Structure formats: C-alpha cells, structure tokens
Amino acid sequence: MSTVSEIRVRAGRRSEMALLAISWVIIVLARAQVDYNAAYLEISVIALYGLGTAVLMIAAHVVLDKVAPNADPVLLPAVFALNGVGIAEIHRIDLAEDTSFANAQMIWMALGVTAMIVVLLVLRDHRKLRRYTYTAGVVGLVLYLLPLVPGLGITVNGARIWISILGHSMQPGEFAKIALVIFFAGYLVTNRDTLALAGPKFLGMRFPRPRDMGPLLLVWAAAMLIMVYERDLGASLLFFGIFLGMLYVATQRLSWVLTGAGLFFIGGTVAALTIPHVRSRFDAWLHALDADTYASGTSEQLVRGLFGMASGGLFGTGLGNGRPDLVPYAESDFIIASLGEELGLTGLMAILTLYLIVVQRAFRAAIGVRDGFGKLLASGLGFTIAIQVFIVVGGVTRVIPLTGLTAPFLAYGGSSLLANWIVLALLLRVSDMARRPSEEAVPA
C-alpha cells in the first residue's frame, strides 16, 4: 500500500516534470524565434538543440528523483528557463557580431548540469559541510585574492578579477562566494548567541560590543581590498552584502545591518574621492548623460544600454529584431539591456519574476530545514543570487554605479554559469532535507 510520503514524492517530481516541459518549450521557441527573425531558421538545427536540452533536463530530473526525491520541484525548471533564454539572446548577438559565444555557453550549460549532478551524488547531507567551516573560509579568501598574484592574475576592462590557466581565463571569485557562504554559515551558527544577545542598547536597538566587531571589520576590510586592488566594486558589494544578510538571519538584529551598511558607505565614499578608477565609476553613474562624460567613453556603454531598453518599450522589438549589438559586451555585462530591448519591460519583468521565484524557494528551504547550519546556508545562497541580480540590474538601469558582475544563469561566462549551477545543487540538497516527511509514514 502506498504511503503519504511516497505520494508526496511522486507528486513533487511529477510537478517538476510538467514545469520542465514548459521550460523546454520556452527555450526552444526563443531559439527558433531568433533564427526565424534572422532568416536563418533550420528545423534540423532547432530539433538537435531541443533534443540536447531535453537530454540535460531528463538527466537532471532522473538524478533528483533518485538522490533527492523531496527537493523543491520549482527550482530546476526556473533555472533551466533562465539559462535557455540567456543562450537564445547570446545566439542572437552572435548572429549580429559573427561570434560563437552561444556554442561555448551551451557547453558550459552541459558542464554546469553535470557539476550539479555530481554535487547531488557526492553530498547526501548538507550538514557535512559544517565540518569544513574554516577550510571553506580560507579557500574563499584565497580564491578572491588569486587575481592579485603576479603572473597569474590578468586585467580585463580595468578590473583584475581574472586568472589565466593554460591559456584559458577563469573568474575565481564566482567559486569563492560559495566557499564563503559555507564559512559564514558555520561561523555564525556557532557564535550567533554572542552576536545576538550582548551589546548596549541605543534608540531601542541593541548594538554590537566593540570586541564583537572583529568578524564584521575583517569582512569589511576584505571587501575594501577587493574594491581598491582588484578594481571590482561589484564583487566587493556582493561579498559584504552576503555577510550582512546572513548576519541578520543569524542574529535578527537590524543594528548589525545598519553598522555594516554605514561602514561600507564610509569606505565606498572615501574610495570614490581618492581612487581614480572608483571615482570614474561614480562619475559615469552621476553624470552619464553629460556630453563630456559620454565623449570620453566613460558612460558610453551605460547610455547605449539605456537607449536600447527605451527603444524596446513595453513589449520589445522581438527576439532577433533589435540592435543589442550596438552595446559593448551585450552578451555578458549588458545582457539585461539586450533582453530589455528585444523583450520589452514585460519580458524583463518575467525574467525578474523567475529570479524572484528562485530566491523565494531558497528562503522557503531555509525556513523549512530543521538545523541552524542549513537555514543559514540556504539563506546565504538565496542572498547570493538576490544581491547579484540587484547589483547587475541596478547598474544597467542606473540605480547604482555600474559594476562588472554578470546576471546569474543568463549572461555569458563559464565561471559564473558553472558556479551558479553548483549553488542550485546546494539549494536542492537543503530543500530535500527541508521537505522530507516524517520517518513514520502514515498509511494512505
């Protein structure tokens, strides 16, 4: 006789399969529309593309059914949809610029799904990661600082966030954020009582004691080091934002967030006033439409992206009908502007809604899981995606200064795509534990 737990598992996986089918239709239709509007549509090519995508989806679904049957059924379809729409837009830019980024991105997508499967097969219980708390912290900091090593780090577009290995470039910061989330989760779950209960009260809030400020000051100093020496405002903000978000989840004290935000504001202001490359980012943000700023090339990319999104209007020009290739790095840093032009505000809101679903499901897993480490791990991974999307979209729309981060799962970049599929694997593992029914199954 079937049990309640067996029925729940089958229902969740059936829902996932149905949602994966919808994602597959979206992915194939997006690619077909790009080819059709470019007068390049070949049914055999679309069929091969659809078959390859279907194989990846089915493989991921089967593995989840075997090793994480209770995992959230919405996460995988939402991520596949984001990744597929991103590849379609990159392919559209390839047709305009005679490049082949989409083919490379499809390979990285296959490698990312493979990495996700490997993580799920190897890591059967997320709580085992807590044993490697300080190891993960050291690994994360080393990865963030690797681009500063002479002969290893390379500078691209003014930012020193890449390393060169055997002629291939890699962005180690994308993997560092995963290691640091594991470290923050392990550290905070051990020390949260001290951080949450002690300290003087002021204006109704309990502020941290000076002797408890050590971890916050250390993370702040590392973030400033990344901003100044690697010239990467985005990674600095992401690194510090993840820590603040997880610190708030662990302590439930707004005073920590206010203190940390104040420190970052002071550090950012001093850097903007004294360091030329940081000041140029702020000038491009504050004076983007000034003739002198645009003529110098400081804000040219930002302004072109803004005009491209404006030309898209409410419903966009249609995939393949716009001119996103007029914006430099339209396939990576400015893929949000490219999609905003061709899909319009409506399509862009749909993409942001998919991101919102992924983040909401991450926090739902954090609420449902029973151990403190899992709660902080899932919430930290959710903050990672949420803050990175905010930084990217905020920079492209001129809400905040422009940074060099890429939109998760959408933008071109092997390091980013591979790291984010690993993030998804960890979220699926935590959600499997969170949604696991009681050991004592009730007869149907």
C-alpha positions, 0 to 999 in steps of 0.5 A: 500500500502506498504511503503519504510520503511516497505520494508526496514524492511522486507528486513533487517530481511529477510537478517538476516534470510538467514545469520542465516541459514548459521550460523546454518549450520556452527555450526552444521557441526563443531559439527558433524565434531568433533564427526565424527573425534572422532568416536563418531558421533550420528545423534540423538545427532547432530539433538537435538543440531541443533534443540536447536540452531535453537530454540535460533536463531528463538527466537532471530530473532522473538524478533528483528523483533518485538522490533527492526525491523531496527537493523543491520541484520549482527550482530546476525548471526556473533555472533551466528557463533562465539559462535557455533564454540567456543562450537564445539572446547570446545566439542572437548577438552572435548572429549580429557580431559573427561570434560563437559565444552561444556554442561555448555557453551551451557547453558550459550549460552541459558542464554546469548540469553535470557539476550539479549532478555530481554535487547531488551524488557526492553530498547526501547531507548538507550538514557535512559541510559544517565540518569544513567551516574554516577550510571553506573560509580560507579557500574563499579568501584565497580564491578572491585574492588569486587575481592579485598574484603576479603572473597569474592574475590578468586585467580585463576592462580595468578590473583584475578579477581574472586568472589565466590557466593554460591559456584559458581565463577563469573568474575565481571569485564566482567559486569563492562566494560559495566557499564563503557562504559555507564559512559564514554559515558555520561561523555564525551558527556557532557564535550567533548567541554572542552576536545576538544577545550582548551589546548596549542598547541605543534608540531601542536597538541593541548594538554590537560590543566593540570586541564583537566587531572583529568578524564584521571589520575583517569582512569589511576590510576584505571587501575594501581590498577587493574594491581598491586592488582588484578594481571590482566594486561589484564583487566587493558589494556582493561579498559584504552584502552576503555577510550582512544578510546572513548576519541578520538571519543569524542574529535578527538584529537590524543594528548589525545591518545598519553598522555594516551598511554605514561602514561600507558607505564610509569606505565606498565614499572615501574610495570614490574621492581618492581612487581614480578608477572608483571615482570614474565609476561614480562619475559615469553613474552621476553624470552619464548623460553629460556630453563630456562624460559620454565623449570620453567613453566613460558612460558610453556603454551605460547610455547605449544600454539605456537607449536600447531598453527605451527603444524596446518599450513595453513589449520589445522589438522581438527576439532577433529584431533589435540592435543589442549589438550596438552595446559593448559586451551585450552578451555578458555585462549588458545582457539585461539591456539586450533582453530589455530591448528585444523583450520589452519591460514585460519580458524583463519583468518575467525574467525578474519574476523567475529570479524572484521565484528562485530566491523565494524557494531558497528562503522557503528551504531555509525556513523549512530545514530543521538545523541552524547550519542549513537555514543559514546556508540556504539563506546565504545562497538565496542572498547570493543570487538576490544581491547579484541580480540587484547589483547587475540590474541596478547598474544597467538601469542606473540605480547604482554605479555600474559594476562588472558582475554578470546576471546569474544563469543568463549572461555569458561566462563559464565561471559564473554559469558553472558556479551558479549551477553548483549553488542550485545543487546546494539549494536542492540538497537543503530543500530535500532535507527541508521537505522530507516527511516524517520517518513514520509514514502514515498509511494512505 
